[in-house]
Amino acid sequence: MPDPISVIVPARNEAQTIARVVRVLRDMAGIAEVVVIDNASTDATAAEAAGAGAQVVTETRPGMGHAVRTGIGAARHDWVMKVDADLDKFDTALFSNMIRARAPGVGLIKGAWNDPKDNMPMTRLLVRPALAQIFPGLGHLRAPNTGIYLFDKSRIAHGELVGDYAVDLDVMLRVHASGAEVAEVDIGRIVHDARDVSHYNGMAEQIMAFFLSRQPLDLLGEVVVVAERPETVLRTALGHAARKLMAGARVTFALGEGPGLDILSEAVAPYPTARIVTLDDLPGVAPSAHAARLTVIGGEGAALTVARSCAARHATALPVALWRMPGEGERLGDISVDIAEGAEIKRAALERLDGSAQVAPREVFRVEGDVAQ
């Protein structure tokens, strides 16, 4: 039996239409629940949605991203369909195309539509060119920024999604970075009301800011951290690893036994793109098919030997860099990385480990060199 689907509908001041939208969605095959996110409405949107049989959650912060994040968190099922509140413009029977497109390895299905009155300037002039440069594996999509899609929320840290209009792109990039496939199906022809230039100006500013914020995070640059003692990772590399995980990148920790393993496990548990394996199991772990590069960060001694072997093993397929965590008493490194938001996760972990409260804003590593291909 196919996995059940939760539908989330961000809605602000949609009291006139939301009840009909909810009824249409509840009648669709495969839909197990409809969640309406009342996004700072000043009308009876919440009451109308609840009366039609939806679960209603409230998000008081205006913004599509805030509403989507709240809706995903409230959804009871892993497969979530996100739709707009203007379903009167769609042939909803075609939404089943998204449901049928689920397959092993597919994490998201975009619903592509055609509007004869809209030549898609945002898609043509901004989104698709940006993806071609930064995420070429998504270049096959005709409508990458469509707001109607179905995805597996278990693959992403949805609590970290951006709070604005770029949230639909954020979901897609996180699914892609996780190693899952992004597919696209046709959901028909619609006719939107005419949109003026100011509508696109605001969207363009948010989307451009989103792409610029993601570029330095290198979502397709995967990381492997190798250490005999887990506490070494907590002290020297957790901030960098946490920042990557928060953005949606994949990080693998290959560790021996010792103090701090439970603390590290709990620190990264909210992030589906984190993996913890033993040193012996590392040879069986491979980067995803979407990985663009790999950074292997090793500890000292035997851990550095394992790290070197890991780097060499993957250098035939990817650009690989090998870094070393500073040893005891080492304060300087060849490279210094800003750990930004990851600092709070590191601080909490170190407080549990030994009561430490001070966390530097950057972590340093010794560069052992790029591994020859």
N, C-alpha and C positions, 0 to 999 in steps of 0.2 A: 504494500500500500504506500503511495507517495507520501512524503513528509507533509504535514499540515502547514498552512501558510497563515501568517498574521499580516493584515494590511494596516499600514499607518497612513493617516490623512492629516497633514498639518492644515489647520483652518483658523482664519482670523476674520471675524465678522461675516460668517457665511450662514447666518440663521435662515435665510430664505431658501437655501438649496441643500444644506448639509443632510437633512433627513432623507431626502431622495437619494443622495449619494450613498449614504450608509445602506439603504435598502438594496440598491443595485449591487453593491459590493457583497453584501451578505448572501445574495442569491447566486453568486458566481461559484461554480464547482471548484472544490479544493480549498476554499477560503474557510478557515476555522474561527477567525475572529477579526473584528474591525476596531482599530484603536484610533480615535479622533483626538488630536492634540489641540486643545483650545489655547491658541497662542495670543494671549492678551486681548481677547475679544471684548468689545463693549456692548454686544448684543446678546441674544439668546442662543448663540451657537452651541454651547455646552448642553443646554436643556433639550434642544431639538435633536442633537446627536444621540443623547442618552435615550430619549423617547423612541428613537428608531432602532435601538438595540446595540449601539456602539458602547465600547468601554471608553470613557472620557478621562483624559488626564490633562492637567493644567500646566502650562509653561508661561510664566508671566513675562519672561524676557522676550521682547519682539525679535524676530529673526528666524529665518528658515532653518538654519543649522541648529539653533537651540531646540526648536520644535522637533526636528528629525531625531536628534540625539535623545530627547525625552521619550519619543514614541518608540524608538528601537529598544530602549531600556525597559519599557512597559510591555513590549510584545512577549507573549508566552512561548512562541515557537522560534526556532533558529532561522527558518526561511521567512523573510520579510519582504512584502511588496510595498513600495512607497509610491503613492499616487498623489496628484494634485486634487484640489477640491472642485475643479471645473469639469467633472466627468460628463456633463451634458454635451460636450463637444466631441466625445469619443464614441466609437463603436466598441463598447466594453467587451463584446464577445471575443474580440481579437486579443484581449489581455491573456486569454488562455494560451496564446502562442508563447508567452514568456514561461508559463508553467510547464508546457510540454518541452521546452528547451533545456530543462534541467538535466544534467548528465554527470557522470563521474568526472571529477576534476574541474567542473564549471562552478564558479563561485558567485557570478553575477550575470544577469541577462538584462540588457538595456532594451527598452521599448522605443523603437524608432518610428516617428510619424512624419507625415508630409503635410505642410500647410501651403496652399497655393498663394496665399497673401503674405507669406513670410519667407524671404530668401535666406534666412538663418545667418545674418551677419556675424553674430557672436561666434557661431560654430566655424564659419568659413575663415574669418579674419583673426580670430584669437585662439580658440580652444584647439582646433585641429592642428594649426601650425605649431603651437606650444607643445602639444603631445608628440608631434613628429620629431621635435628636437630633444625632448627630455625623456619621453616614454614611447619610443617607436613601436613597441610591441602592441600599442593600442591604436596604431595608425589605421587599422582596418575599419574602425567604427565610423558610421555615417553621422550619428547623432550622439557623440560622447557626453554631452551635457544635458541630455534629456532628463527630466525630473520624474520619469516613470520607469521603474526598474524593479527587479526581483533579485534578492541576494541572500547569502548565507551569513548571518551576523556572527556566527561562531568563529569566523575566520579573522575578524578584526576587533581592535580595541575601540568599540564604538563610543565609549565615554570620552575619548580624546578628539572626536570630530570637531571641526571648526563650527563657529556659531552663526555663520552668515550664508549668503546665497551659494557659495562655493561648496557647500556640504555634499552635493551630489557627486561632484568631482572627487572630493576627499574619500567618499565611500569607494568609488571605483578604483582610485589609485591604491588604496589600502588592500583591496581584494587582489589587485594585480601584483603588488609587492609581496603578498603572502604566498604567491606561487600558483594561485588558482587562475583559471581562464575566465576572460570576460567575453561574453557572446552578445549578439544583437539580433532582434527579430522585428519584423514589421508589425506595427499595431494600427496601421491604417492612415486615413486622411482626415484632417481636422481643419477647421477655420477659426483662428483666433480673432479677437477684435484687433483693430489696427493699433500698433504701438508706435509712440513717438520716440525721437532720438534720446530723450532724457531717460527713458526706460532702459535702453541699452547702455547709456553712459554709466549709470550706477552699477549695473551688472558687471560691466567691463572692469571697473575699478576694483571690485571685490575679487573677481577671477584673476586679474593680473597680480594683485597682492598675494593671492593664494599660491600661484605658480612660483612667484619670487621667493616666498617663504619655504617652499618645498625643495627648491633647487639645492641649497647648501646642505640639506638633510640627507641627500643621496639615498632615496628610498630603495633603489635597486642595488645599492652597495651593501652586500651582506657581511656580517661580522662573525668570526669564530673566536671565542675567548678560551684559552687553555691554561689551566692552573692545577697544580697538585693540591693546593689548600684553598678552599672556597673563600676564606677570609681575605686572601690576597686579592681576589676579584672585588670584594666589597670595598677594600681600601683604595685600590688603584684604578679600577676600570668600570665600576658599576655606573658611574655618572654618564659616561659616554654610551655604554650599552643601553641604559634606561632612556636616554634621549632618542636613540635610534628606534627603540621599541615603541615609544610614545608616538612617533611619527608613522609607524607602520612597517618599518624594515624588519628583516629577519635576523635574529641573533641566536647563535648556538653557544652554550657554555659546556665545555668538556672538562670535568672536574674529578679530582680524587675525593676521598672521604675526609672529614675533618670539621672543625668548628665553623659555623656560619652557613653550612649547606641548607639548613632549614630556613634561615633568614633570607638567603638569596632566593630560594624557591618561592617563598611567600612574596618577596618584592617583585618578582617578574610574573607571578601567576595571573595578573589581570591582562596580560598581553599574549594573545594567541600565537604571535610570531616568535615567541621565545621557546627555546628547547634546551633542556638540561640532559646531558648524557654523561656516561663515564668516559674516562680516558681510553679504555679498551674499545668502547663502542664508536669512537669518533671516526675510524676508517669507513664505517658503513653509512655515514651521514654525508649528504651531498647538497650543494646549493640548489636552489630552485631553477627551473628552466628559464625564469625571467631575470635571474641575477645578471647584473652588468659587470660587477667586479667583486672581489673578495678581499677583506682585510683579516688577517690572522694575528691575534694578539696572544703572545705566549708569556708564561711566567719564567722562572729561572730553572736551571737544572734539567731534569727529565721532561718537565712540561715544555721547555723550549725545544727540546728534541722532537717531541710529538708535534708541536706547532710547525716546525720546519718540514716535517714529513707531510702534514696536512697541506701546507702551502704548496709544496712541490707536486703533490698528487693532483691538485686542481689547476695548476699553472698552464696545463696544455689547453684548457678550455676557457679560462678567464684571466684577465689581468689580476694579479695577486700581489698584495703588499704584506710584508711581515714586520710586525712591531713587537717590541718586548716591554713588559711592565717593569718599571724601575725596581731594583732590588732594595734590600734593607739599607736605609741611610742615603739612598740616591735621591737627590732633589731636582736634578736637572734632566731634561730629555731633549731629543732632537725635534720632537713635534709636540705642540700644545693644543689641546682641543677644548673648546667651550662646551661645558656640559649643560648649561642653561637649565631647562625645566627638569633635567635628570638629577640636579643637585638635591632636590627635596626627597626623592626616592633614596638616594645615597645617604642623606642625613638620617632619615628614619631607620635605615638598615644599620648604620653605625651606632646609633643610639641603642639599638637592641643588642648589638654585638658587645660593646664595652662602654657605653655611655658617652661616646664622642659626640660633640655637638658642632664642631667647626668643620666645614666642608669648603675647600677652595673652589672658586668658580671655574677652574680649568683642571684637566688631567694631562699629565705628560707621559710620553712614551719614547723609548729608544727605537729608532728605525733601523731594522736589520737589513732593509733593502727590498727592492722589488724582486720577485722571484722570476728567473728567466723562463721564458716559454719555449 
